[in-house]
Amino acid sequence: MQVNELLTPSSTLCGLEGGSKKRILEVIAEQIAEQHPELDSSSIFNGLHGREKLGSTGIGDGVAIPHCRLADCQDAIGFLIKLDAAVDFDAIDSKPVDLLFALVVPEDATSEHLQTLASIAELFSQEEVRAALREVQNDKDLFETVNRLSS
């Protein structure tokens, strides 16, 4: 699944005050649960936080891809956030993170999950993509920019 298939205008958030890794994961969980009432925010948070305990999802260059699999999830869900200020995410390059793409997938979607993660990582490994996303100033432009770049 490609990035532009995972996002909607309401699943992009620009200018979030992050504060900490834990707080960002809480916000992601709350936002996803608000848009997908069949999912519980604490289950989403526990899934994302549990995955982070296994190793940081900070892939470098200021990008993190927090992700998890959930039993109650029926379809892959993406959520893109641009923070107002980068936060420590224990990334592999030790750089703080300001761009996050969260991914929640059904529990049994193992191969699809890995392919989707690979496509997200590939997109965000491109300097021009990261630079363009960092330039936007609102949710609408963040959504439109990521869609244009991932098509």
N, C-alpha and C positions, 0 to 999 in steps of 0.2 A: 504494500500500500504506500502511495506517495504522500508527501507532506500536504499537498493541496487537497487531498481527499480526506484528511483528518481534521481540518480546521474549518470553523465557521466564523463569521464576524464576532460572535460572542465568545469565542474561545481564544481570543488574543487580548492581551493586556499590556499596555505600554505605560511605563513610568511608575511601576509598583515600587513602593518603599520596602526594600527587602528586609534589612535588619540582620537576619541570620538564616542559615540553611534551614533550620527547623521551622522558622516562621514562614519561609517561602513554601515549604512543603505543605504546611497547614493551609495557606492561602490557596494553593493549587487544589488541594483536596476539597476545600469549601466551594471553590468556583465550579469544579467538575460536578460535585454533588448537587449544586444549585441547578445546573443545566441538565443533569441526568438524575432525577429523583429516585430512580430505581437503585441507585448506588448510595451508600452511606459514607459521609465524609470521614468518619473515623476509620473505616475499613480502607479507604483510599490512602489516607495518611499513613496508617500502619503498614500498608503494602509498599508505599514509596519510601518510608523511613526504614523499613526492614531491608529493602534493597540497598539503601545507602550504607547500612551497617556492614554489608558484604564487601563494600568498596565504593568509593565515590563514583558518581556518574558524571563528574566533571571531566570532559574529554579534552580540555585544553583550549587555549586562545579565548578564554572568557565564556565558554559554552558548557552547559550541562544538559544531560538528557535523563532526568529522573524518570523511572519507569517501573511498572509492576504488572503482574497478572492477578486478576480477581475472579473469583467464582461467579459472582453476580453480574459481571460485565458480559454483555452480549455482542458488542461491536467495539472495534478499536476506537479510542478517544484520544485526541491530541489537544494540547493546550500550550500556546506560545506566550512567553512573558519576556518583556524587556524591562529590566530593573532601572530605577533612577540612579542607583549607584551600585557598583559591583560589590559582591560579598564573598567571603572565603567559603569555598565549597570543597576543600580538600582535593582540588583537581590534580590530574596527573602532572601538570606543569607548574603547580603551585600558584598559578595566577587566579585572581578573584574572578567570579562569574557574574556576567550581566545579561546574558541571553540564555533562556531555558526553554527547552521543548519537552514537556511532560507527555508521557505516553502510558495509557492504561489499556490493557487488552484482556480478552477472555482467558481464563485459566488454561484452556486447552489449545491456545493459539501459538504453540511454541515456534514452529518454523516461520509462520507469518510474522510473529513478534520479532524474530531475529532479522528477517528481511526488512521490516519496517524500520527497526533501529539502524540498520546499515544504511538505508536510504536517507534517514535523518542525519546521521553522522557525516555522510558524504556531502550533503547539502551544506551543512554548517562548517565543514572543513575548508570551504572556499572563502578566501579573504574578502572577495567582492560582495558575497552574500552577507557576511558578518558586518562589513562596513555599511552596506545599504540599510540593514535592519537597525544599526546603531544610530543612523541619521533620522529615522522617523520620530515624530513627536506625539502621535495619538494612536488609539486602537485601530481605527479604520485604515490608516496608512500602513500600520504594521501588518494587518491582514492582507491588504492589497499588495504590499511589497513582497511578502513571503510567497503569496500565490504566483505573482509574476515570475519570481526567481526560481520557483520549484516546478513550473510547468514545462 
